[in-house]
Amino acid sequence: MSIHYTHEKRYTKTISFVNKHIKKGSNILDLGIKNILSERLISSGYVVENTKGENLDIDFNAYSKKKYDCLTAFEIFEHMLAPFNILKSISSKSLIASVPLKLWFSSAYWNENDDWDKHYHEFEPKQFKFLLEKSGWIIKDFELWTSPDNSKIGIRPLLRNFYKRYYIVYCERN
């Protein structure tokens, strides 16, 4: 299966960011079902447990009973109505999370045909920082990057070359 180059860029940047902050062999809870990024984390030397596809706004208590070295959440909080609850309850020393940023020239993603494939939040950095601080996390490092898609023609694809689209943070407990 071929991976679109914009996704490959995001995966590569994400794994590099994790490697910068988390020791190999660390026990990670990755929010979301097993996917390309969690498989790459495993092949990079991390011990990864994924959630099972349950509604994490409601059904997160099973994960709050265990301790993890790191909680990872890659492009999942925008799909949750209340990410505060799981962020507050998980027992972890560190958090690495990435979210798509709100862009002035593009409305929030909304798949009409799928109840779960919607963005309830597309954050500005200050909003995401506020959520993290209120749930007990302090941002220690972050990166922003663009998501150009030169396979499409138009104003939006052109603007994606200049405006940061992804925001990734490394946090520790407050």
N, C-alpha and C positions, 0 to 999 in steps of 0.2 A: 504494500500500500504506500502510495506516494504522499508525503506530507507537504502541504503548501509552505513556501519559503517564509511567509510571515509567521506561521506557527512554529516553524523550525527555529527562527530567530528568537522567538519568545521562549521556547523550550531551552535553548542553549543559554540564553541570558539567565533564566531562572535557575538552572542547574549550577551555573557559575556562581550565582549569588548564594545559593545554599552551601556550596563547597567553601565559600569564603567565611561562612559563619558557623557551620555545624561540623563537628568532628565525625569522621567516618565511623561507622558502627553504632551511631546514635540511634535510639529508639524513637521513631517518628510516627505520629498519628497524622495521616493525610486526609483531610476532609474531602469527601467525594469518593466515588467508586474507583476501582483500579483503572488506571489510564496510562497514557504514554509517559507522562511526567513521573508518576509513581513507579513505573517500571524502570525508568532511567535513574531514579533515586536508588532503587534496589541494585541496579547494575553498577552504580557509583559507590556502593559499599555501605548503604544505610539499611537499617531494619525498619520496614514500613508496614504499618497496618492501615488499611483504608476503611472508611465507613462503608456501609452496605447499600446505600441508596435510599435510606430512610429519610423522612422529613426532619431535618436537623433543627428546625425552628421548634419542634415539639419533642422529638425523640432523640435526645442527646445524653440522657442520664447514664446510660451504660458506659459511655466514654469518660464521664467525669469521675468514675470510681477508680480508674487506672492512672498511673503516673507515666508521663512521657518526657523524653529529653527535649523534644521539639514538636510543636503543632504546626502543620503546614496547611495552607488554604490558598489554592491557586484558582483565581477567578470563580469563586463560589459564593462569597458574601453578597454579591450583587443579586443573586438568585434567592436569597433568604429575606423573609420579612423582618426577622429579629435576630441578626447575627450577634447582638450584645449577649444574649443568654449563653450561647456556647462559648464565646470568648471569655466570659466571666467564670464559667464552671470548670473548664478543662484544667487539670493539674499538669502543668508543663513549665519548664524553666524558660523556654524561648518560643517565639512564634515567627514564622516567615509566611507572609501573606501577600498576594498580589490581587489587584483589582483593576478593571478597566476604568479609565477616567471619563467623567462627563465632558463631552465636547460640545461647544456652542453651535456647531454646524451640523449636528447629528442628534436625532432624538434617541431616547433609550431603546435598546433592543427589545423587541416584543414579538414572540412567535405566537400567532393567533391559534395555531393548531396543536399546541403543546402546553399543558398547564404548568410545567416545571421550567420550560425554556423561555424565561422572561427575566428581564432585569428590573427588579423593584428599586434598586439603587444603582446609580452610576455616580461615583463619588468624586468630589473635588478633594485634593490632598488634605485640606483643613478639616473636612467632614470626616474623612477616614481617621485622621489623627485624633479627633475628638472622640469617635467611637472607641478607638483603642485605649485612650487614656481613661475614659469612663468605665471601661471593663477591666482595668488594672494593668495595662501594658504601657511601656515607654519605648518609643521608637529610638533605636540606637544607630540605625543606618537605613538608607533608602536609595533607590534608583528610579529613574523615569526613562521611558524610551518611546520612540515613535513606532508606528506600524504601517509603513508604506506598502501599498499594494499596486505595483506598476502594471499588473495584468488588467486593470480596469481604467477606463478613461472617464474623466469628469472632474468637477470641482472638489468633491469629497475625497477621492483618491489622491488628488494633488495636495490638499490640505493635510492629509495624514502623513505626508513627508515632513511636515514642519511642527505639527502639534503633538505633544507627548500624549500617548494613549494608555500606556500601562504604568502602574505605580506598584513597586514591590518594597516591602519593609521588613527589616529584622528588628524584633522587639524582645524585651525582657520584662519579667514581672515587675510591677511597681513596688 
